[in-house]
Amino acid sequence: MSGIGYKVAMHNETAAMKVDELKQTLIQRKAELSERQERVARHTRHREEPLPPDFAEQAVELENGETLVALDKKMSRELVQIDHALHRIEVDQYLDCETCGGPIEEQRLIALPHATLCIRCANGSSARSIPRTTH
Ligand SMILES: [Zn+2]
């Protein structure tokens, strides 16, 4: 998919194209995850179903089903995040941080297309348990 036929709004051309690219990435990733998840589910139910080769490293630990379950959960979580990000694109809030409303850094979205927080808020989230005394 290259740029032929891009219809880009007059304002903020670069960002619009970037979002479109990231949207494609998200859609692809979603399809990939759905397929993998399906395979994991089949493997969990019927052990004869072979795992895709790129599961090889996880497969080492597959003596019990636990790793697959964990993997499945991880993929489910990511799928939810991807759906959420796609929705944010639809409603034109993709570039807005969900916590502070500020812009999410472009580099961050490129590295993590389903990010919903700006770097500052994402980093701050680990400190969230500290009670705010400043009211
Ligand atoms: Zn923020």
Backbone and ligand atoms as CSV (ligand in chain L), in Angstrom:
chain,resi,resn,atom,element,x,y,z
A,1,MET,N,N,0.841,-1.192,0.000
A,1,MET,CA,C,0.000,0.000,0.000
A,1,MET,C,C,0.878,1.244,0.000
A,2,SER,N,N,1.036,1.892,-1.118
A,2,SER,CA,C,1.790,3.129,-1.111
A,2,SER,C,C,0.851,4.292,-1.372
A,3,GLY,N,N,1.427,5.451,-1.544
A,3,GLY,CA,C,0.670,6.678,-1.440
A,3,GLY,C,C,-0.343,6.990,-2.531
A,4,ILE,N,N,-0.511,6.139,-3.496
A,4,ILE,CA,C,-1.415,6.478,-4.597
A,4,ILE,C,C,-2.843,6.678,-4.082
A,5,GLY,N,N,-3.401,7.796,-4.432
A,5,GLY,CA,C,-4.795,8.040,-4.092
A,5,GLY,C,C,-5.022,8.510,-2.674
A,6,TYR,N,N,-3.968,8.839,-1.979
A,6,TYR,CA,C,-4.157,9.403,-0.643
A,6,TYR,C,C,-5.000,10.660,-0.711
A,7,LYS,N,N,-6.022,10.697,0.072
A,7,LYS,CA,C,-6.807,11.926,0.192
A,7,LYS,C,C,-6.501,12.496,1.558
A,8,VAL,N,N,-5.741,13.535,1.557
A,8,VAL,CA,C,-5.273,14.075,2.826
A,8,VAL,C,C,-5.904,15.433,3.069
A,9,ALA,N,N,-6.392,15.594,4.277
A,9,ALA,CA,C,-6.993,16.869,4.646
A,9,ALA,C,C,-5.968,17.985,4.519
A,10,MET,N,N,-6.448,19.183,4.282
A,10,MET,CA,C,-5.550,20.305,4.065
A,10,MET,C,C,-4.672,20.572,5.289
A,11,HIS,N,N,-5.233,20.409,6.447
A,11,HIS,CA,C,-4.458,20.681,7.646
A,11,HIS,C,C,-3.642,19.449,8.037
A,12,ASN,N,N,-2.477,19.702,8.569
A,12,ASN,CA,C,-1.669,18.666,9.173
A,12,ASN,C,C,-1.495,17.421,8.305
A,13,GLU,N,N,-1.019,17.636,7.131
A,13,GLU,CA,C,-0.876,16.588,6.135
A,13,GLU,C,C,-0.039,15.409,6.627
A,14,THR,N,N,1.098,15.730,7.233
A,14,THR,CA,C,2.018,14.687,7.673
A,14,THR,C,C,1.367,13.772,8.697
A,15,ALA,N,N,0.736,14.378,9.684
A,15,ALA,CA,C,0.108,13.592,10.744
A,15,ALA,C,C,-0.985,12.706,10.186
A,16,ALA,N,N,-1.769,13.249,9.258
A,16,ALA,CA,C,-2.855,12.462,8.674
A,16,ALA,C,C,-2.324,11.234,7.960
A,17,MET,N,N,-1.238,11.420,7.223
A,17,MET,CA,C,-0.661,10.278,6.514
A,17,MET,C,C,-0.086,9.267,7.487
A,18,LYS,N,N,0.537,9.793,8.539
A,18,LYS,CA,C,1.117,8.924,9.548
A,18,LYS,C,C,0.032,8.087,10.218
A,19,VAL,N,N,-1.063,8.717,10.551
A,19,VAL,CA,C,-2.164,8.000,11.198
A,19,VAL,C,C,-2.679,6.910,10.275
A,20,ASP,N,N,-2.788,7.252,9.000
A,20,ASP,CA,C,-3.259,6.267,8.041
A,20,ASP,C,C,-2.324,5.065,7.976
A,21,GLU,N,N,-1.028,5.346,7.979
A,21,GLU,CA,C,-0.036,4.273,7.990
A,21,GLU,C,C,-0.165,3.413,9.237
A,22,LEU,N,N,-0.276,4.099,10.369
A,22,LEU,CA,C,-0.363,3.388,11.641
A,22,LEU,C,C,-1.648,2.571,11.714
A,23,LYS,N,N,-2.685,3.107,11.107
A,23,LYS,CA,C,-3.953,2.373,11.063
A,23,LYS,C,C,-3.772,1.055,10.301
A,24,GLN,N,N,-3.073,1.132,9.172
A,24,GLN,CA,C,-2.803,-0.087,8.409
A,24,GLN,C,C,-1.995,-1.080,9.246
A,25,THR,N,N,-1.006,-0.543,9.967
A,25,THR,CA,C,-0.188,-1.390,10.835
A,25,THR,C,C,-1.067,-2.080,11.873
A,26,LEU,N,N,-1.973,-1.315,12.455
A,26,LEU,CA,C,-2.854,-1.867,13.488
A,26,LEU,C,C,-3.769,-2.950,12.917
A,27,ILE,N,N,-4.306,-2.677,11.736
A,27,ILE,CA,C,-5.210,-3.648,11.111
A,27,ILE,C,C,-4.465,-4.941,10.794
A,28,GLN,N,N,-3.249,-4.778,10.286
A,28,GLN,CA,C,-2.424,-5.958,9.978
A,28,GLN,C,C,-2.110,-6.758,11.231
A,29,ARG,N,N,-1.705,-6.024,12.247
A,29,ARG,CA,C,-1.342,-6.633,13.526
A,29,ARG,C,C,-2.551,-7.376,14.120
A,30,LYS,N,N,-3.703,-6.776,13.964
A,30,LYS,CA,C,-4.927,-7.371,14.485
A,30,LYS,C,C,-5.220,-8.700,13.772
A,31,ALA,N,N,-5.072,-8.680,12.459
A,31,ALA,CA,C,-5.316,-9.895,11.682
A,31,ALA,C,C,-4.333,-10.986,12.091
A,32,GLU,N,N,-3.076,-10.581,12.258
A,32,GLU,CA,C,-2.026,-11.501,12.665
A,32,GLU,C,C,-2.341,-12.127,14.023
A,33,LEU,N,N,-2.699,-11.271,14.957
A,33,LEU,CA,C,-2.983,-11.732,16.310
A,33,LEU,C,C,-4.201,-12.650,16.332
A,34,SER,N,N,-5.231,-12.274,15.589
A,34,SER,CA,C,-6.441,-13.091,15.551
A,34,SER,C,C,-6.116,-14.484,15.041
A,35,GLU,N,N,-5.294,-14.526,14.009
A,35,GLU,CA,C,-4.933,-15.814,13.434
A,35,GLU,C,C,-4.120,-16.646,14.428
A,36,ARG,N,N,-3.149,-16.017,15.059
A,36,ARG,CA,C,-2.328,-16.714,16.047
A,36,ARG,C,C,-3.165,-17.216,17.199
A,37,GLN,N,N,-4.077,-16.344,17.625
A,37,GLN,CA,C,-4.911,-16.697,18.756
A,37,GLN,C,C,-5.769,-17.924,18.418
A,38,GLU,N,N,-6.263,-17.913,17.211
A,38,GLU,CA,C,-7.054,-19.051,16.748
A,38,GLU,C,C,-6.217,-20.329,16.786
A,39,ARG,N,N,-4.979,-20.220,16.344
A,39,ARG,CA,C,-4.098,-21.395,16.329
A,39,ARG,C,C,-3.786,-21.860,17.743
A,40,VAL,N,N,-3.549,-20.906,18.620
A,40,VAL,CA,C,-3.275,-21.257,20.011
A,40,VAL,C,C,-4.491,-21.945,20.617
A,41,ALA,N,N,-5.666,-21.400,20.319
A,41,ALA,CA,C,-6.892,-21.980,20.855
A,41,ALA,C,C,-7.062,-23.421,20.373
A,42,ARG,N,N,-6.788,-23.622,19.095
A,42,ARG,CA,C,-6.901,-24.976,18.552
A,42,ARG,C,C,-5.866,-25.897,19.174
A,43,HIS,N,N,-4.675,-25.363,19.348
A,43,HIS,CA,C,-3.611,-26.157,19.947
A,43,HIS,C,C,-3.957,-26.520,21.384
A,44,THR,N,N,-4.562,-25.595,22.087
A,44,THR,CA,C,-4.923,-25.838,23.475
A,44,THR,C,C,-5.991,-26.927,23.564
A,45,ARG,N,N,-6.929,-26.875,22.644
A,45,ARG,CA,C,-7.996,-27.879,22.642
A,45,ARG,C,C,-7.531,-29.215,22.086
A,46,HIS,N,N,-6.784,-29.159,20.993
A,46,HIS,CA,C,-6.321,-30.385,20.337
A,46,HIS,C,C,-4.812,-30.312,20.199
A,47,ARG,N,N,-4.147,-31.089,20.985
A,47,ARG,CA,C,-2.686,-30.964,21.015
A,47,ARG,C,C,-2.005,-31.316,19.699
A,48,GLU,N,N,-2.722,-31.960,18.790
A,48,GLU,CA,C,-2.067,-32.370,17.543
A,48,GLU,C,C,-1.855,-31.184,16.588
A,49,GLU,N,N,-2.587,-30.116,16.823
A,49,GLU,CA,C,-2.428,-28.942,15.965
A,49,GLU,C,C,-1.043,-28.334,16.173
A,50,PRO,N,N,-0.222,-28.297,15.120
A,50,PRO,CA,C,1.133,-27.748,15.308
A,50,PRO,C,C,1.105,-26.241,15.506
A,51,LEU,N,N,2.071,-25.793,16.272
A,51,LEU,CA,C,2.193,-24.361,16.483
A,51,LEU,C,C,2.930,-23.733,15.309
A,52,PRO,N,N,2.600,-22.493,15.004
A,52,PRO,CA,C,3.375,-21.809,13.963
A,52,PRO,C,C,4.841,-21.730,14.374
A,53,PRO,N,N,5.743,-21.753,13.397
A,53,PRO,CA,C,7.185,-21.803,13.696
A,53,PRO,C,C,7.657,-20.665,14.585
A,54,ASP,N,N,7.047,-19.511,14.464
A,54,ASP,CA,C,7.544,-18.386,15.263
A,54,ASP,C,C,7.141,-18.497,16.731
A,55,PHE,N,N,6.439,-19.557,17.078
A,55,PHE,CA,C,6.163,-19.815,18.484
A,55,PHE,C,C,7.243,-20.694,19.091
A,56,ALA,N,N,8.241,-20.996,18.302
A,56,ALA,CA,C,9.239,-21.983,18.701
A,56,ALA,C,C,9.819,-21.707,20.077
A,57,GLU,N,N,10.163,-20.467,20.329
A,57,GLU,CA,C,10.812,-20.184,21.609
A,57,GLU,C,C,9.870,-20.409,22.785
A,58,GLN,N,N,8.604,-20.055,22.591
A,58,GLN,CA,C,7.650,-20.318,23.651
A,58,GLN,C,C,7.396,-21.812,23.792
A,59,ALA,N,N,7.448,-22.507,22.657
A,59,ALA,CA,C,7.092,-23.918,22.634
A,59,ALA,C,C,7.984,-24.743,23.549
A,60,VAL,N,N,9.189,-24.254,23.798
A,60,VAL,CA,C,10.103,-24.950,24.690
A,60,VAL,C,C,9.452,-25.167,26.055
A,61,GLU,N,N,8.662,-24.192,26.451
A,61,GLU,CA,C,8.084,-24.253,27.790
A,61,GLU,C,C,6.667,-24.822,27.792
A,62,LEU,N,N,6.305,-25.488,26.728
A,62,LEU,CA,C,4.916,-25.884,26.588
A,62,LEU,C,C,4.563,-27.226,27.221
A,63,GLU,N,N,5.291,-27.624,28.224
A,63,GLU,CA,C,5.009,-28.901,28.859
A,63,GLU,C,C,3.598,-28.922,29.447
A,64,ASN,N,N,3.232,-27.870,30.111
A,64,ASN,CA,C,1.841,-27.728,30.505
A,64,ASN,C,C,1.235,-26.595,29.697
A,65,GLY,N,N,-0.067,-26.451,29.775
A,65,GLY,CA,C,-0.718,-25.448,28.933
A,65,GLY,C,C,-0.542,-24.023,29.401
A,66,GLU,N,N,0.159,-23.842,30.498
A,66,GLU,CA,C,0.137,-22.527,31.118
A,66,GLU,C,C,0.728,-21.416,30.270
A,67,THR,N,N,1.822,-21.742,29.593
A,67,THR,CA,C,2.456,-20.711,28.782
A,67,THR,C,C,1.533,-20.274,27.656
A,68,LEU,N,N,0.859,-21.242,27.059
A,68,LEU,CA,C,-0.080,-20.906,25.992
A,68,LEU,C,C,-1.210,-20.048,26.511
A,69,VAL,N,N,-1.685,-20.368,27.697
A,69,VAL,CA,C,-2.756,-19.581,28.285
A,69,VAL,C,C,-2.280,-18.146,28.507
A,70,ALA,N,N,-1.069,-18.029,29.017
A,70,ALA,CA,C,-0.502,-16.700,29.243
A,70,ALA,C,C,-0.340,-15.959,27.921
A,71,LEU,N,N,0.108,-16.675,26.926
A,71,LEU,CA,C,0.298,-16.093,25.601
A,71,LEU,C,C,-1.041,-15.644,25.033
A,72,ASP,N,N,-2.046,-16.485,25.229
A,72,ASP,CA,C,-3.381,-16.176,24.750
A,72,ASP,C,C,-3.917,-14.920,25.422
A,73,LYS,N,N,-3.686,-14.832,26.720
A,73,LYS,CA,C,-4.140,-13.652,27.467
A,73,LYS,C,C,-3.447,-12.399,26.973
A,74,LYS,N,N,-2.148,-12.543,26.717
A,74,LYS,CA,C,-1.364,-11.412,26.249
A,74,LYS,C,C,-1.892,-10.932,24.894
A,75,MET,N,N,-2.196,-11.884,24.029
A,75,MET,CA,C,-2.706,-11.517,22.711
A,75,MET,C,C,-4.099,-10.908,22.816
A,76,SER,N,N,-4.918,-11.452,23.701
A,76,SER,CA,C,-6.262,-10.897,23.897
A,76,SER,C,C,-6.179,-9.450,24.331
A,77,ARG,N,N,-5.251,-9.216,25.263
A,77,ARG,CA,C,-5.089,-7.861,25.779
A,77,ARG,C,C,-4.647,-6.926,24.655
A,78,GLU,N,N,-3.719,-7.411,23.847
A,78,GLU,CA,C,-3.236,-6.562,22.762
A,78,GLU,C,C,-4.347,-6.304,21.736
A,79,LEU,N,N,-5.154,-7.327,21.478
A,79,LEU,CA,C,-6.264,-7.150,20.539
A,79,LEU,C,C,-7.242,-6.089,21.029
A,80,VAL,N,N,-7.515,-6.112,22.312
A,80,VAL,CA,C,-8.403,-5.106,22.889
A,80,VAL,C,C,-7.799,-3.719,22.696
A,81,GLN,N,N,-6.497,-3.619,22.958
A,81,GLN,CA,C,-5.808,-2.336,22.799
A,81,GLN,C,C,-5.832,-1.863,21.349
A,82,ILE,N,N,-5.661,-2.806,20.435
A,82,ILE,CA,C,-5.665,-2.452,19.012
A,82,ILE,C,C,-7.054,-1.977,18.599
A,83,ASP,N,N,-8.083,-2.702,19.040
A,83,ASP,CA,C,-9.454,-2.275,18.735
A,83,ASP,C,C,-9.717,-0.876,19.274
A,84,HIS,N,N,-9.228,-0.674,20.477
A,84,HIS,CA,C,-9.400,0.621,21.115
A,84,HIS,C,C,-8.703,1.714,20.300
A,85,ALA,N,N,-7.493,1.427,19.864
A,85,ALA,CA,C,-6.743,2.397,19.064
A,85,ALA,C,C,-7.462,2.673,17.741
A,86,LEU,N,N,-7.993,1.626,17.124
A,86,LEU,CA,C,-8.709,1.809,15.857
A,86,LEU,C,C,-9.949,2.677,16.069
A,87,HIS,N,N,-10.597,2.461,17.193
A,87,HIS,CA,C,-11.753,3.293,17.514
A,87,HIS,C,C,-11.332,4.751,17.698
A,88,ARG,N,N,-10.210,4.929,18.364
A,88,ARG,CA,C,-9.699,6.291,18.582
A,88,ARG,C,C,-9.378,6.969,17.254
A,89,ILE,N,N,-8.920,6.200,16.283
A,89,ILE,CA,C,-8.671,6.769,14.960
A,89,ILE,C,C,-10.001,7.205,14.341
A,90,GLU,N,N,-11.015,6.337,14.455
A,90,GLU,CA,C,-12.328,6.642,13.884
A,90,GLU,C,C,-12.899,7.943,14.439
A,91,VAL,N,N,-12.766,8.117,15.737
A,91,VAL,CA,C,-13.346,9.306,16.361
A,91,VAL,C,C,-12.357,10.465,16.413
A,92,ASP,N,N,-11.225,10.285,15.699
A,92,ASP,CA,C,-10.260,11.358,15.553
A,92,ASP,C,C,-9.622,11.780,16.877
A,93,GLN,N,N,-9.397,10.831,17.757
A,93,GLN,CA,C,-8.732,11.140,19.021
A,93,GLN,C,C,-7.413,10.373,19.157
A,94,TYR,N,N,-7.003,9.809,18.062
A,94,TYR,CA,C,-5.848,8.911,18.095
A,94,TYR,C,C,-4.595,9.583,18.640
A,95,LEU,N,N,-4.437,10.846,18.331
A,95,LEU,CA,C,-3.211,11.537,18.729
A,95,LEU,C,C,-3.323,12.182,20.105
A,96,ASP,N,N,-4.468,12.025,20.743
A,96,ASP,CA,C,-4.662,12.647,22.057
A,96,ASP,C,C,-4.389,11.661,23.183
A,97,CYS,N,N,-3.593,12.097,24.132
A,97,CYS,CA,C,-3.324,11.283,25.309
A,97,CYS,C,C,-4.609,11.116,26.123
A,98,GLU,N,N,-4.878,9.893,26.551
A,98,GLU,CA,C,-6.122,9.637,27.274
A,98,GLU,C,C,-6.099,10.199,28.690
A,99,THR,N,N,-4.925,10.453,29.211
A,99,THR,CA,C,-4.848,10.968,30.573
A,99,THR,C,C,-4.823,12.491,30.612
A,100,CYS,N,N,-3.922,13.095,29.862
A,100,CYS,CA,C,-3.767,14.545,29.970
A,100,CYS,C,C,-4.359,15.284,28.776
A,101,GLY,N,N,-4.754,14.546,27.727
A,101,GLY,CA,C,-5.344,15.194,26.566
A,101,GLY,C,C,-4.330,15.841,25.636
A,102,GLY,N,N,-3.090,15.781,26.021
A,102,GLY,CA,C,-2.031,16.352,25.191
A,102,GLY,C,C,-1.702,15.414,24.035
A,103,PRO,N,N,-0.884,15.885,23.112
A,103,PRO,CA,C,-0.534,15.049,21.964
A,103,PRO,C,C,0.387,13.890,22.345
A,104,ILE,N,N,0.124,12.731,21.772
A,104,ILE,CA,C,1.033,11.604,21.949
A,104,ILE,C,C,2.159,11.761,20.932
A,105,GLU,N,N,3.381,11.577,21.382
A,105,GLU,CA,C,4.532,11.755,20.521
A,105,GLU,C,C,4.466,10.808,19.323
A,106,GLU,N,N,4.773,11.351,18.150
A,106,GLU,CA,C,4.726,10.557,16.929
A,106,GLU,C,C,5.649,9.337,17.012
A,107,GLN,N,N,6.856,9.565,17.546
A,107,GLN,CA,C,7.809,8.461,17.658
A,107,GLN,C,C,7.254,7.329,18.513
A,108,ARG,N,N,6.526,7.718,19.532
A,108,ARG,CA,C,5.942,6.728,20.435
A,108,ARG,C,C,4.886,5.888,19.709
A,109,LEU,N,N,4.068,6.556,18.901
A,109,LEU,CA,C,3.024,5.841,18.168
A,109,LEU,C,C,3.622,4.923,17.107
A,110,ILE,N,N,4.725,5.363,16.535
A,110,ILE,CA,C,5.378,4.518,15.540
A,110,ILE,C,C,5.916,3.261,16.213
A,111,ALA,N,N,6.490,3.445,17.420
A,111,ALA,CA,C,7.025,2.297,18.148
A,111,ALA,C,C,5.911,1.435,18.725
A,112,LEU,N,N,4.817,2.067,19.086
A,112,LEU,CA,C,3.729,1.361,19.768
A,112,LEU,C,C,2.391,1.916,19.256
A,113,PRO,N,N,1.942,1.405,18.104
A,113,PRO,CA,C,0.775,2.016,17.451
A,113,PRO,C,C,-0.505,1.991,18.287
A,114,HIS,N,N,-0.569,1.125,19.304
A,114,HIS,CA,C,-1.789,1.123,20.100
A,114,HIS,C,C,-1.633,1.908,21.405
A,115,ALA,N,N,-0.585,2.723,21.466
A,115,ALA,CA,C,-0.387,3.555,22.658
A,115,ALA,C,C,-1.544,4.534,22.816
A,116,THR,N,N,-1.983,4.746,24.043
A,116,THR,CA,C,-3.066,5.707,24.281
A,116,THR,C,C,-2.625,6.827,25.215
A,117,LEU,N,N,-1.375,6.741,25.674
A,117,LEU,CA,C,-0.867,7.754,26.589
A,117,LEU,C,C,0.395,8.379,26.019
A,118,CYS,N,N,0.615,9.643,26.320
A,118,CYS,CA,C,1.868,10.268,25.939
A,118,CYS,C,C,2.975,9.699,26.830
A,119,ILE,N,N,4.211,9.951,26.445
A,119,ILE,CA,C,5.329,9.350,27.175
A,119,ILE,C,C,5.297,9.735,28.654
A,120,ARG,N,N,4.996,10.987,28.899
A,120,ARG,CA,C,4.981,11.464,30.288
A,120,ARG,C,C,3.959,10.710,31.125
A,121,CYS,N,N,2.740,10.577,30.599
A,121,CYS,CA,C,1.692,9.885,31.352
A,121,CYS,C,C,2.009,8.398,31.473
A,122,ALA,N,N,2.555,7.823,30.405
A,122,ALA,CA,C,2.890,6.401,30.438
A,122,ALA,C,C,3.951,6.135,31.498
A,123,ASN,N,N,4.935,7.010,31.571
A,123,ASN,CA,C,5.985,6.845,32.579
A,123,ASN,C,C,5.456,7.121,33.974
A,124,GLY,N,N,4.522,8.045,34.058
A,124,GLY,CA,C,3.965,8.399,35.354
A,124,GLY,C,C,3.072,7.316,35.920
A,125,SER,N,N,2.569,6.427,35.063
A,125,SER,CA,C,1.586,5.455,35.517
A,125,SER,C,C,2.150,4.477,36.539
A,126,SER,N,N,3.480,4.275,36.503
A,126,SER,CA,C,4.064,3.363,37.479
A,126,SER,C,C,4.077,3.998,38.865
A,127,ALA,N,N,3.975,5.300,38.909
A,127,ALA,CA,C,4.009,6.010,40.176
A,127,ALA,C,C,2.601,6.333,40.663
A,128,ARG,N,N,1.599,5.788,39.949
A,128,ARG,CA,C,0.220,6.167,40.224
A,128,ARG,C,C,-0.221,5.766,41.635
A,129,SER,N,N,0.406,4.731,42.157
A,129,SER,CA,C,-0.024,4.243,43.462
A,129,SER,C,C,0.377,5.182,44.598
A,130,ILE,N,N,1.304,6.073,44.300
A,130,ILE,CA,C,1.705,7.041,45.319
A,130,ILE,C,C,0.587,8.068,45.496
A,131,PRO,N,N,0.082,8.183,46.694
A,131,PRO,CA,C,-1.030,9.113,46.906
A,131,PRO,C,C,-0.609,10.562,46.699
A,132,ARG,N,N,-1.481,11.320,46.090
A,132,ARG,CA,C,-1.162,12.718,45.847
A,132,ARG,C,C,-1.536,13.531,47.083
A,133,THR,N,N,-0.564,14.166,47.628
A,133,THR,CA,C,-0.827,14.969,48.828
A,133,THR,C,C,-1.088,16.413,48.465
A,134,THR,N,N,-0.818,16.746,47.186
A,134,THR,CA,C,-0.989,18.139,46.760
A,134,THR,C,C,-2.432,18.433,46.376
A,135,HIS,N,N,-3.314,17.502,46.628
A,135,HIS,CA,C,-4.739,17.628,46.383
A,135,HIS,C,C,-5.079,17.532,44.920
L,1,ZN,ZN,ZN,-0.471,12.503,28.705
